Amino acid sequence: MLSVHPPLEFALEPPEEPIRAELFGIERLEQHAESLAAAQRVMSGSGRGRPLLPRVQDNGRVLREAYRLTAKAIREERAITPAAEWLVDNFHVVDEQLREIRDDLPPGFYRELPKLAEGPLAGYPRVYGIAWAFVAHTDSRFDPETLRRFVQAYQRVQPLTIGELWAVAVTLRVVLVENLRRQAEAIVRGRAARQEADALADDLLGLGGRPVTPAATALRRFEDAPLVTAFAVQLVQRLRDQDPAVTPALLWLDQRLAAQGTTSDGIVRVEHQRQAAMNVTVRNVIISMGLASTLDWAEFFESVSLIDAALRADTTYVAMDFVTRDRYRHAIEELARGSARSELDVAREAVLQAKRAGVGAGGTDDPHDARRDDSGYYLIGNGRRSLEVALGFRAPAMRRLLRAYVAAATPGYLGTIALLSGFILALPLLAAAVSGIGSAGLLLLGLLVLVPASDLAIALLNRSVTALLPPRVLPRLGLRDGVPSHLRTMVVVPALLTDRVEVDELIERLEVHYLANPDGDLRFAILSDWTDAPAESVPGDEETLARAREGIGRLNSRHGPAPGGDARFFLFHRRRLWNESDQTWMGWERKRGKLHELNRRLRGATDTTFLPAGGAAPAVAADVRYVITLDSDTRLPRGAVNRLVGTMAHPLNRPRFDPKTRRVVEGYGVLQPRVTPPLPGRAGSFFQRLSSGPSGIDPYAAAVSDVYQDLFGEGSYTGKGIYDVDAFEAALAGRVPENALLSHDLFEGLFARAGVVTDVELFENAPSHYGVAAARQHRWARGDWQLLPWIVAHPLPAIGRWKMVDNLRRTVSAPAAFLTLVVGWALPAPAPLVWTGFILTTIALPALVPVLTGLIPRSHGISKRSHARAVGRDLGLAASQTALTITMLAHQAWLMSDAIVRTLVRVYVTHRKLLEWVTAAQAKAGLRLDLRGFYRRMGGGVALAAAATAVVGWWRPAAWPAALPFLLLWAASPALARWISLPWPAARTTPLTSGDARALRLIARRTWRFFATFVGPGEHALPPDNFQEEPNPVVAHRTSPTNLGLYLLSTMAARDFGWLGTLDAVERLEATHATMSVLERFRGHFYNWYD
């Protein structure tokens, strides 16, 4: 009885031919590209065309089914073809390609690609047809140089757009997947046909415990359809040299093959050739997929882009980093879409306008003229409008609205805040008016509620602005070989020398800064003062200074001189001067004075208060152009100096100083990077976790939004960043009288014009102790209110004046919210509930808005469960922050009121202690974690809570339900502040049992045994990847950075365990490091594998 095998689902459809045509050499391939470019016609305008992704998804389904069936055949120990083996062994590569296609071909990008107007691929992107032709005539063998020449040949006839060149990578993957799908179908069809032939042969031969089936009966079902090649070949191979009883079947087979124009020998030969070709194609597809995933497609793009070739006529374009070059290209795409000009025409027009400006400037060194010489000035800078006029560009309606808002940014932003605040304020005031509150009461409530209402209005507006405007990423030079001599930069850390421990930490951090940024013409320095003292010199001064000088000397000895031959590390220490205002001996003008004197010292001044070392001032290399200033606890990541200097040095960012206003009016005199708290460590606290925000550290972080930078083109300087020495001094020298400014960073940023570099990140710990954070807030508030005379009487840009006013507004937010609650509780019902709900909303909503906007996942490939957990964590953090704000509201009201009153008295009455300041380390050292200490320091907030309790109890007992939770929290706030300031409890650990310890030591010993056996001179002291025991012993003579790291750590561990002597360990480490030092690298990085 003939066994019937059900056909596969996709076997019901006619087979598709593989993407394979005549194999071309490189010259013939270039000729074909030129003829293809001449023949292909595209649709007018962009449109949807025929979608590719549904076919890609179907290809993925078919390939996964083919993989499943082939894997099943392997488990059943059936024979499979070499092509099927390639598919099964490398299916992870295929799966990765399917994921990359989905990620790299979003609908908006696909829609913009020019589509073919005719031919079998009509409606598909033109670049898809190019990739199809390339795959067909190379038999799916991807060689980057061949593809580069193919695309260049095509563009000699027909230029491709920027989007098409970027799409070469993804469409190549799409075509490779398409071809593999066709081969997989052939593999599965062939295996199904061979199974069918085996079943027929078993029936004819009576195998498998079944009786012999007569040939006429068995062959009847195959009479009507043509014989499949794989079926016929398998049947021939099974029936040859068999019993004469099957001769009728062989005769029938020969007759059918003759009717199809072939013979049994001929069809066997054809099938073998087909299998060989299929094996080659599948192998080529798999290898090409892997190569496509590792290729630097950005480098490929720039090597074939005609746009890049045109922009390289601008010499600075080549020196820029990739992100900046890409931003120029995006601008070209946008201008081409909004005009009747091609992208190549747009690029040429931008370069032409830059050249005209250069000729008109006559080669001057004015940064304003240098800015106009750069094509980016017309693509992304202030010259954009002139280029748009020349091109006849018309922006989309939404873009025009956003432009109009940005053009009127100051009145638009401030007006929106006023309108939103008025609307938010009106809601509770209407409720109060309905309840019978008179006009005087409404006026009082309005004044109190204005600040909390503006808190909510500003939070909502800022979130809207950052959602509508993309982050403004500043252009940057690449500085691939480090900071050059004409951009010489000094990294400085202003600090106080308090004791030997602090000095050692400062020296260590300075060395870490250097090790993270060792390339280029850089200098590293500590700008130090002694702490304030009652005399010019006190015991211990010279010891700490000597310790610092010794540390700097060790660094110079250890790391050698700088590129110019002078010292790399410096100590600039100042003597104390008598401060009449503060009645103490201190460093002149604190940090501001340090930087001002350093700037003068870098420009040759000799009358600074820096102390000479060994009888002479430190010899500093001339022409230090930039200074990067950091706080003592700031961490400078690897490469951050290069990125900051590259940003500062870009022509569009170079400062242009206006002598009349004594301000930088274009470009930037100072750049502020993003400052992020790192993840809390073992000594962290719950308060530090709340202060660090929800995001933590993202090693792949890109630019983020900054409202002032995105909307106004300038940000706020917070004291950590890079500045141009000459522009900074020109804008600020002599502008501030002595003993007048404590918080000078914002002030300096207004006149030197600060920009925010949101794609460069520095790390700085958030305070782990609430008391330290409160002291810092008090100092910031005092510094903000010391700027009041400049707000009132000095000429400032409107947005600069608003920044100062906004800082003052924030300092009165807590007092205003506290008073609003107390006044609301004193009013008749329903006022207590209304005003309590209003204040809760103004506190909670700003913290919840980011969580609410993150409810929809922005990235593909994130599971719903993972996204829900992340949202839950952020929601919990926002709720905790809200609870903390409410709990500390009374203390914050007291703290800010004290800072405001204290500052106003000092500024306008006593003129004393205007520079009162202690470091965070000093503040933390002076705080105790006992409960009494917290109640003593936060007693003002508890007193306010007691006063509020008296008001409610005496004036409006009916308000107890609304007021009591707040009053209890405020009374307990010192205890809660202590609890959240305590370090995290140590994690509980379960000691190892003796059995577990023995098992782990055995694993460690066997691991070391591997390295001790196989790492030696024969392997050049490098660890092999693995040792194969079965079926034959084989050592894999290749290694990787992972293997190297594991071996080096194992060597140290073996020495610690006593399995290796110290001298032997040193010899092994030295031998391995000697080999590693001569290994070939890519831009300083080890390759993935070495043979």
N, C-alpha and C positions, 0 to 999 in steps of 0.2 A: 504494500500500500504506500503510495507516494505521500511523504510528509510535506505539508504546505507551510511556508514561512511567510508571515505577514510582512508586507512592504513597510518601509519607514514612511513617516508623514511627508517628509520633503522629497521622498523618492517618487511620489506621485507626479511631481512637476517635471517637465523636460529639463535635462541637465544644461547648465550654462557653461560655455567654453571658458577656459582659463584666460586671464589677461596676459597673453603672450603673443608676440609678433616677431618679425625678423629681427635678429640680434644685430645691433649696430655698434660699430666702433665709435670713438669719440668724435672724429671729424664728420662721419655720416650722421651722428646724433645731432651735432650742431646744425648741419644742413637741414635736418628734419625739423628742428626747433624753429629755424627761420621760415621754412615753408608753412609750418603750423601757424606761426604768428601772422603770416600773410593771409591764411585761409580763414582763420577764426573771426567771426563777427559777434559782437556783443549787443545785448538789448540796450535800448536807449533808457537812461535812468536806472536807478536801482530798484529792485523789487524782491519779492519773496522767491520767485522762480520755483523750482522743484526742490522740496526739502530733502536733505541728505540724512538727517538723524534717524528717521524711521527705518531707512534701509540699514544704517549702521546698527541700530538696535536689533533688527531682524538677523543681521549677520552674527551678532553676539549670541542670539538665541540658538542659531544653527550650529555655531562653533561649540557652544557649551554642550549641546546635544551630541555632537560628533565626539567630543572629548569623553562624555559619559559612556557612550556606546563602545568606544575604543578601549577605555579603561576597563569596562566590563569584559571585553574579549580577552584582555590581558589576564584578568583575574581567573577567567575560565581556561587559561593556558592555550588559547587559540593563536595561530600565527597571524601577525600583522605585518604590513609593508613598512619599509624604512620611512616613508613619508608619514605614515601614521605614528611611528615611533617619535619622529621629530615633533609632531603636534602634541603628543601626550607629554613628552619630557619638558617641553617649553611652553606649556599652556599658561603659566604665570606671566610670561612675557606678553602673550596675547591679551590676557585679562587687563594688564596694565595699559596696553594700547587703547582698549575700549574705554577705560576710565579717562585717559588723557584726551581722547577725542571728545568725550562728553564735556570735559572741563574747558577745552580750548576752542570750542566752536559754539559760543552762545548765540541765541537767535539774532540779537541786534547786530553782532559782528557778521554773521552769515548773510543777513539781509543787505548789508552794504557792499558785498562782493559783486563785481560785474558778472552777469550771467550770459552764457552762450545763447545766441539767437537761433542757431540751426545745427543740424547734425544729430547723431544718436544721443549726444549728451546735452541737447538743447534744454535750457532751463536750469542746468547745473552751473556752478561757478566756472569761469574761464580757467582759473588756476586748478580746478579739479580735472579739467581736460588736459592740462599740461602735465599734471602728475600721472594721469592715466597713460599718456603717451610715453612718459619716461619709464614707468614700470613695465609697460608692454615691450619696449625695445631694449630693455636691459635684463629681461627675465627676472624682475623683482630684485635685482642686485643693486643695492644703494651704495654709491660711492660719493662722498660729499663733493669732491673736486669735479666729478663728472656732472653731478647735478648743478653745481655752480656754473660750469661752462654751458650747460644746456639752457639755464635760465638767462644767462648773459646773452647767448645767441638769440633767444626769443626776443629779448628787449632791444636787440639791434634793429628789429623791425617794428615791434609794438611794445612800448613801455608798460610795465605793470604798476599798479597802484601800491601804496605802502601796505594797505590791508591785504592785498593779494600776496605780496612777498612774505608777510607774516603768516599767511595761511598755507604757504608751501609745506610747512612741517606737518600741519594737521591733515591736509588733503592727501599728502603722501601716505600718512598712516591709514587714512580712510581707504585708499586704493589698495594698499597692502592687505588690509583686513578683508576687503572685497575679494581679492584674489585668493586669499587663504580660505575664505568661505567656499569658493568654487572648488578648490582643491579638496577641502574637507568633505564636500558633498560627493566628489568623485571617489574619495577614499571609502566613505560609508557605502555608497552604491556598489563599488567594486567588491567590498567585503560581503555585502548582502547577496550579490550575484554569485560569488564563490561559495557561499553557504548553500545557496539554492542548487548549484552544481554538485556540491558534495552530497546533498540530500538525494538528488537524482541518481548519482553514482551508487550510493548506499542501497537504494531500492533496486537498481539493476543488478547489483552484485549480491543482494541478499544479506547485507551486513547489518549489525546492530540487533541481531536476534529476530529479524523479520524475513519472511519468505521472499524469494526472487520475484520481482514484478516483471511481467512481459514487457519487452521494449515498446511494442505498439501502444500498450496502455500507458506506460510511463511517459512516452514522448508526445502523447496527444495534446497536452496542454501547452506545448511550446510550438505548435504548428503555425499559429497565426501571426505572431510578432517576430521581428528580426532578433537574432541572437545577440545578446550583449557580449562584448569582447571578453570581459573578465569571466563570464559564465562559460563561454566556449573554451577558453584556454584552460580553465580549471577542469572542465569535463574531459578535454583531450588528455590532460596529464593524468587523470584518474583512470581512464578506460584503456589507455595504451598498455600493451603487454599483459592484458588480462585474458580471462577465459574466453574461448571462441564464442561462448554463449552471448557475449555482449557485442559481437561483430555487427549485428543489425543496427545497434545504436551508433557505432562508429561510422557505418555507411551512411546512416541518416545525418549524422553530424557533418560528414564530408560533403554530402549533397547540399545541405543548408549553407555551408560556408561557400561552396562553389556558386550557389545562387546569389550570394552576397559579394561575389567577385574576389574571393580569397581562398586560402587553403589552411589546413591545420598548422603547418609550419609557419606560414606567413602570418597568421593571426597571433601565434605565440611570439614571434619576433616583434610584431607591432605592440603587443601588450608589454613585453619587456622594455621596449623603447618608451612607451607611455609611462610605465612605472619609474623608469630612470629619470625621465623629464619631470615627472611629478615630484620625485624626491629632491631633485635639484631646485625646483621652484619653491617647494615648501621650506627647504633649508635656507634658500636666499631670502624668503619672506621673514623667517624667524630671525636670522642674523641682521637683516636690514631693520627690523623693528627694534632690536636691541641697540643698534648703532644710532638710530633716530632718537632714541631716548637719552643717549649720552652726548650727542652733538651739541655744541654751543650754537644754537640757532640764532642768537643775537649777532654773533660774529658773522655767521653765514649771511644773515639779512643785510648787514652793513657792507659786506663785500660785493653784493649784487645790486644794491639799491642805487638807482640813478639819482634819487633825491639826495642821498648822502654824498654822492660824487659832486653834485652841484654845491652843496653846503660846505664841502671841504675847501672851496675857494676862499672861504672865510677861515683864516689860519687858526683862530681860537677854537673853532668848532671841533677840530681833531683833539684838542687838549681837554675837552669837557668830558665829564663822566657819562656813562650810558644813559642814566635817568634824564639828564639834561638834554642830551641829543634826542632822546625819544620824545621829550616834551616839545622840542622844536618840530619834530615830525608830526606829532598830534596836531599842533597848530596849523601846519601845512594842510593836513587832511581836512580840518574844519574849514579853512579858508577856501579850499577847492570845492567842498560840498556847497558852500554858500555863494559861489561865483561860477562863471562860465569858463573858468580857466582850469587847466590840468594841474595836478600836484607839482609836476616838474616846472611848469610856468610860474607857479607860486614861489617855489624855492628860488628860482633864478631871479625873480623880481625882488625878493627879500635881499639876496646877495647884492643885486645891482644897487638898491637903495643904500645899503651899507657902504658900498664902494664910493658912491657919490658923496656920502657924508664924509668919508675919509679924505677924499680929494679936497672937499671944501674946508676941512679942518686944517689942512696944511701940515699934518704930522705933529700937532701939538700934543702935550702930555696931559692936557686937561681931562679928568675922568669923564666929564660930561661928553666930550668929543669921542673918547675911547668907547663910551657906551653906545654912541650912535654908529660907530664903526662895526659893531657886532650885528649880525643878521638877526640874532635873538631880540634885539631892541625893537624890531618891526614885527616879529612873530609873537612874542610874549611880553614885550615891554611897553613903554610909553609911546613908541612909534607905531604901534599896531594900527591906530586909526588911519595914518597916512597910507599904510599898505592896503588896508581895506578899501580905501577910496580908489587907489590905483587899480585894484582888482575888480571893483564893482561888487564888493561883497555885501550880502544882506544876511544878517543873523536871524535865526528863528525867533518867533514871537516871545517864547519864554526866556530866551537868552537876552533879548532886548529889554525885557522887564527887569531881569536881574542886573543888567548893566546900568539901567537907569537908577536902580536902588543903590548900587555901589557908587555910582557917580555922585549921588547926593547922600553919601554914607552917613556923614555926621548928623545933618538934620533928620534924615530918615531913621537912623538908629535911635537917636535921643527922642525923636517924636513918637516912635513906636513904643518906647519904654513909657513915655508919659501917657499915651492912650491906653495901653494895657494896664498900667498901674491905676489909672482913673477908673477903668471898667471893673477891675478887681476890687478896688476900694468902694465903688458904688454899691456893691451887693450888700455888704453888712451895714453900711450907712443907711440904706433904704429900709432895712429891717429895723434899725434903731429908730429911724424917724417914725415908722409905723407904730412902734411901741411907745411913742410919746416923748422921746428925748428932744429937748429944745435945741435951738440953733447954736447956742454957746457950747452945749454938750457935744453936738455933732462936730463942731469945729475942733474941739479938743480931741475927740476920737479920731477925726480925720488926720490931724497932725501926728498922732501916735501911730496910726495904722499905715501911714504913708510909706514908711520904710519897709515893714514886712510885706506890704503889697508890692513894692518895687522889687523885693527879693524874688518873689514868685514871677513877676513880669519879666525880669531880666533872665531868669532861668529858662522860661519858656521861649523867649526871643532868641537867646543864644543857641538853644537846641534847634530852633527853626533855621537860624542862619547857617549853622554847621551842616544841617541836612540839605540845604539848598545850594550852598557854595562848596565846591570841592576844596580840599586843603591846598593852600598856596605854597607849593614847594619851590624853594629858592634854587636858582640854577647854580651849578658847581663845576669847577675844574677837577679833572680826574686825579692829577698828581700821582701818577702810577709809580714813579720812582721816589716818592716821598716829597717832603717840603723842600723846594729849591732855595738857593742862597738868596735870591732876590725877594723871597717871601719869608725870610728868616723870622722865626717865631719863638717866643719865650713862654713857657708854662709856669705860672707862679701860684703859690699857695700862701695867701696872707694868714698869719697865725700869731698866737701868743706863746712865748716860751714860759711855761708854768713850772715844769719840773722835768727831771731826767726821763721819766716814763713817757711824757707827752712829746719830748724831743725825739726819742727813739721811734715813736709811732709816726711822727712827721717825716723823718728820714726814710722810714720804710715805705710810706705811702708815696713819697716823691720817687723812689726807685721803682715802685710798681707802675706809676704813671709813665716812666721812661720805658720800662719793659713792654708795656702795652702799646707804646708809640715810639719805636726806636728808629724809624726811618726818617732821613732828611735832616735839614739844618735846623735843629731844635736845641733850645736851652731849657733847663729846669731850675727853678729857684724857689726858695722859701723867703717870704717877706715877713720879718718877725719884729715884734715888740716885746718888751717885758710887760708884765702885768702892772696895773696902776699901783703906785706906792707913795708913801708920805715923804720920800726923799728921792733924789735923783738916782741914787745907788743904794741897794739894800743887800744884805748877806744872801748869797746863793746866786746872784745875778751872773757873776763871771763863770761859775761852775756850769750853769745851764748853757750859756753862750759857748763855752769851750766844748761842751758835749755836742752842740749843734755843728760847730766848725769841724770837729773830728769826724762827725758823720758825713758831712759834705765831702771832706777830704777822702774818706774811704770810698765813696761813690765815684769820685773822679779817678781814683786809682784803679778801681774795679772795672769801670766801663770805658776808660780812656777819654781822649779829647773829642770835642765836637768837630764836624767837618772843616771848620775854619782854622782848626789847630788850637783854639783857646779852650778853656774849661767848659765842660758840659753842664755841671751842677754849680749852683751859687747859693750863698746865704747873704741876704741883704738885711742887716739888723740895725734898728734905729735906737738912738739914745732917747731917754725920757726928756720931755720939756715940761715946764711948769704951766699948768692950765688954770688960769685965774678963775674961770667960770666954774669949773668943777672942784677947785681947791685941791688939786692933786697933781702928782707927777705922772705923765702918761705919754704914749706915742702921739705925735701931732696928728690930729684929725682922724685917728684910728685907721680903719681900712681905706677910707677915701684918701687920707694923707699918704698912706703907703703907696698906693697906686699912682697918685699924682707925683710923688717924689721919684718913684721908679721911672715914670715917663720922662721926667726931666733928666734923670741920671742917664737914661738910654740916649738922650739927645745931647749929652756932654756936660750937663750941669755939675758943678762941684760943690755947691753950697747946700746940699741936702743934709739931713740928720742921720744918714747911714754911717755906721761906725766903720772905720777902716780895719781891714784884717791884716795883721802883721805890719802895720804902719802905712798901708796903702789901701785905697778903695779897690773892690773887686774889679778886675779888668773884664769888661763886657764887650763882646763883639759888636762892631758898629752895624748900623742899619738894621736893627731889629724892627721889623715892620708891624708885627702883630703881637699882642699879649693875650694869652688865655689865662683867665683868673678863675680859680676854684676855691671852694671852702676846704677846710682841713679834713672834713669827713666825706668829701665828694669822691666818687669813683669814676675814673676816666676809662671807658672801654677801649678795646683794641681798635685802632684805626680812627678813633674819633678826632684826633688832632688833624689828620690829613683831610677829613671831611669838612671840618670847621674852617681850616685855612683855605681849602679849595672853594668853599662857598663864599668866603670873604673876598677872595681874589678874583672871582668872576667879574667880567666887565660890567654887567648889569647891577652888581651889588656894591661896586666900589663907591665910597662916599664922595659926594660933591658938597663942599662947604661953601655957604653963603656968608661972605665977610660982613654984610650989612646986618643980617639978623643974628650972626654968629651961631648958626645952626647948620647941621647937615640937612639938606633939603631934598636930596635924591640919593638913592643907594642907602647904605647903612654904615654907620660908624661903629656899631656894636651889634653882635649877633648872640642871641640867647638860645641855647639848645633846650630840648625837652628834659626835664628833671623828673625821674621816676623813683619812687621808693622801691628798694629790692624786697624780695620775700623775707618776712621776719625770720630770724634765726632762732637758735635754741634759747637765747637770752631775751627773745622778744616777748611781748605782752599782748593781751587782747586789745588794749588801746592802740598799740602799734598796728595790729591787724586792721582795726577800723580806720586808721589814718592812712593806710597804704592803698586803699582803693580796691576795686574788684579785679583788675586786669592782671596784676603781677607782672612778670617779665616775659616778653615775647621776643625770642631771638631773631625772629623774622619781621619785626615791627617795621611798618612803613610810616609814611607821613600821617599825622593826625591833624584834626582841625584845631585852630586857634582863632577865636572870633575876631580879635583885633587884627591879626595878621591877614586873615582871609578877607575881611571886609574893608579895612583901612590901609592894608599894605604895610603896616608896621605894628610891632607887638610891644610887650612890656618887658623891660630888663629887670631881672631879679638877682643880679650880682654874680652869676656864674656864666661865663661865656667868653667870646673873643672880641677884641676891639682893635681898631686901627689906631696906632699910637698918635700919629700926627692929627688925625681928624678928631679923636677923642679929646686931646689936649686943647686943640683950637676951639672946640665947642664949649669947654668947661673951665679952662684956666681963668682964674680971677672972677668967676661968676658967683661963687658962694662965699660969704664972709666966714671967718673962723667961728667955731662953736655954734653953728647954726643948724647943721643937718646931721641927724642920726641915721635915718633911712634915706640913703642917697641914690640907690640903684634906679628907681623909677625916674627920679629927677634927671639923672645922667642919660637915661634912655630917651627922654623927650628931646634933649638938645643934640645928642649924638645920633639920634634916630636909630632905634633898636628894631631889629628884625628877629623873628622867631624861626629857628631851624628845627622844624618839628620831626624831621626824619633823622636827626642825630640825638642820641639819648645819653644822658648822664644819670648816675645812680647816687642817691643820697638817702640815708636812713631817716625814716620818720621817727619822732620821739617815742620812746617806749613808756614814758612816764607822763601822766597828765600834768603834773606840776611843771615839768620842763616845757611842755607845749603851751601851758598857760603863761609862763614867764616870757616865752617867745612872742606870743600874741600881744602881751602887754607892751613889749619893746616895739613891735611893729606898729601898734596903735599910736604909741608916743611919737614914733618916727613919722607916721602919716600926718598927725596933727601939727608937727613942726613945719610941714609944708604949707600950712594955712596962709602965711604972709605971701608966698609966691602965687597961690591961687587967687588971692584978692588983688594984688598990686602989680604983678609982673606979666609982660606980654607972653602968652603961651598959645600954641595951637589949640583949637577948640576941643579936639579929641584928647589932647594931653591934659587939658584942664579937667575934662570929664573923668579921666582915669584917677586923678587926684581926688576929685569930689566923690567918686565911687568908692575909693578906699575909706574916706571919712564916713560915707553912708553905711558901709559894712560895719564899721566900729560901733555905730549907734543902733544896729539892728537888734542885738540882744536886749539892751535897755528898753528899746521901744516895744519889743514883743512882751517883755516882762510887765511893763506898765500897762500895756493894752489888756493883758489878762487880768491884772489887779483891778483896773477901772471897770472892765467888763463884768467882773464878779460883783462889783459894788452896785451895779445897775439892777433895776427890777427885771424879773423874768419877762421874756425868754433871753435877755441879753447875755447872761453867763454862758449858756450853751452856745449861742450864736458866736460870741467872740472867742470862746474856747475852740470851737470847731474851725473858725477862721484862722487862728494862729497855728493850730495843728496842720491845717492844709498848707499854709505858707512854709512850714518847716518840712513836712513830709514830701510834698509833691516834687520839689527840686531834686530830692534824692531818688524818687521813684521814676521820674521821667526817663532817665537812661535805661532803666530796667524795662519799662513799658515799650520803648522803641526797639529793644532787643528781643522782643517776644518772637519775631519772625526770624528764623535763621538766615544769615547772609551768605553762608558757604555751603557748597554741595558736599555730599558725602558724610554729613554729620547725622548720626542716628537721632531719632526723636527722643529717646531716653537720655542720651548724653546732653542734648540741648535742654531738655527739661531740667536735668540736674544742674546745669550751668545757670539757667534762669533762676532756679530755686536758690542757689548759692548767692547770686547777685541780689535777689529779693531779700534774703535773710540779712545780707550785709547792709542793704539800704534801710531795712527796718531797724537794725542795730544802731546805725548811724543816727537815724531819726530819734530813737530812744535816748541815745547819748546826748544829743542836742537838747532835748527836752529836760533831761535830768540835770544838765549843767547850765541851764538857762539862767537861773538866779545868780550863780557864781560868775557866769560870763557877763551878765548885766553889771554886777559889781566891779568886775575886772576892767571892763571897757570904760565904765564911768570914772573909775579911778585914773585910768590912763589919760582920758580926755581932760579931766579937771587938772590933773597934775601937770600935763603938758601946757595947757593954756596959762596956768600960773607961772610956769617957768619961762615961757616965751614972752609973755607980756608984763610980768611983774618982777620976778626974782632974777631972771636970766642966768640961773644956776642949773648945773647938772643936765645940761642939754645933750651931752654925749654919754650919759650913764648907760653902761652896757656890760654884760658878762657873756662869756661864751656858753654854748650849750653844755659843754663838758663841765664848766665851773658850776652852772646852774644845777646839773644833775648831781654833782658831788656834794652840793650843799643841801640836798633834799633827803629826808628820811621817809621810809615806807611805813612808819608806825601810824596808827589811827589818830593819835593825838596831834601829830604833825600835820596831817591832812586837815583836821578840823581847825587847827590854828591858821593854816595858810588859806583855807577857804571859808574862814569865819564870816567874811563879808556877805557871801551868798547865803549862808545860814541865817544871818541877821535879816537879810531881805525877805527870806522865807518866813521868818517869825513875824516881820511887819505885815506881810501879806496875810498871814493867818489872823493877826489881830484885826485887820480891815474886814476880812470876811466874817469873823466871829462877832465883831462889834456892829458892823454896818449892814451886812446882808447874810444872815445865817442860812437863808434859803439857797445860797450858792454853794453850800458845802458839797453836794454831789459832783459838781463840775470842778471845784477847786481842790478837793481833798487829795486826789491822786497826784496832782502837781506838787502840792505842799509837802506831801510825804516824800516824794522823790527829791525835792530840793533839800529837805532836812537831812536826808540820807546820802546826799550827793558826795560828801567827803569819803564816806565809807565805800561807796560804789567806785569813786575815783581811785581809791587805794586798791580795790579788788581788780580793776581792769589794768592797773599799772604794775601788778605783780608779774614776775616772769612766769612763762608757761611751766607747769609742773613737769618734772622729768618723766619721760615715757617709762612705763613699767616694762621691765625686761624679765624674762624667765630664764634662769641659769640653765646652761646645757647640762644634760645628764652625762655621766661618764661614758655611756655607750655612744651618745651623739658626738661627744668630743673625740672619741677614738675613731669614729667613722669619718668625721671631717678631716682629722689629721691624716688618715689613710688616703683620702682623696687628694689632699694637698701633697702628700709624699709621692703618690703616683703621678700627679701633674708635674712635679719637679723632676721625677725620673724620666719623663718624656723629654724635657728640655735638656737635662744632663746628658742623655743618650745621643740626641740628634743635633744639638747645637755645638758646632766645633769648627775648626779651620776648614774642613771640607765644605761646610755650608757658609763660609765667610762670616762666621759668628752670627748668622741670621737663623731664626727658627723656621723650620719647614712648616707647611700648612697642616699636614696630617701624615699619619702612617697607616697604610692599609695592611691588615693582617691576613685577610682571606680574599681570594683563593691563593694569592701569592704575595709575599711581603713586598711592598712598594712604598718608598718615601716620596711624597709630593714636594719636589724641589721648587717651591714658590713660597712667597711670604707676602704679608700685607701689614699696614700700620697697626691693625688690630692685633695681629700675631706679635709684632714687635713690642707693643705696649704690654701685652700679657707676659711675654718673656722677661722684660725688664723688671716688672713688678714681682714676678715669680722669683727672680734672682735675689731681689732684696728680701723677700719673704723667706727664701731658703736660708739666707744668711741669718735672719732673725731666729729661725727654728733650730739653727745649729747644724744644718745639713751641708753647709758650705762655709769654708773659712773666709775671713775678711779679705785676705790677699787674693784668693781665688775669685771672690765676687768682684773685686775691683778689676781684675784681669778680664773677666768676662764682660763687664760693663764697658770697659775701655775698648775692647775688641769690637763689640757691637756698635758703639758710637762711632768708631773709626770707619766702619763700613757704611753706616747710615750717613755720615758726612759726605760721602762721595756718590750716594745714590742720586740718580736723576730726579728732578722735581719739576712741578708745574707751578710757576709763580710762588715758589717757596714751599709748596705743599707736596707731601709725598703722594706718589701714585697709589691707586687702589691695590695694585698687585705688582710684584717683581718676580721674575723667573731667576 
